[in-house]
């Protein structure tokens, strides 16, 4: 809680969920996508788990490797964040 507001999960967590969902929907492994994106399997795993922040360049490479438009991944992540905020009432101050 910060200044009386509940803090929703970091956006990187929602971004990771969106990337993992796209990869799994294609039936692809972490290794397959990591090789195609030119990044390590460990790094991609950390991005998908929301442990690491991903640069815009790296995110574009991952999206390209998945064959998914960047805008689709960002939209899915934003929807996840919105859903999380609505579920936790993060936009509303907590009662004192």
Buried (B, 14 or more C-beta within 10 A) or exposed (E): EEEEEBEBBEBBBBBBBBBBBBBEEEEBEBEBBBBBBEBEBEBBBBBBEBEBEBEEEBBBBBBBBBEBEEEEBBEBBBEBBBEBBEEEEBEEEEEE
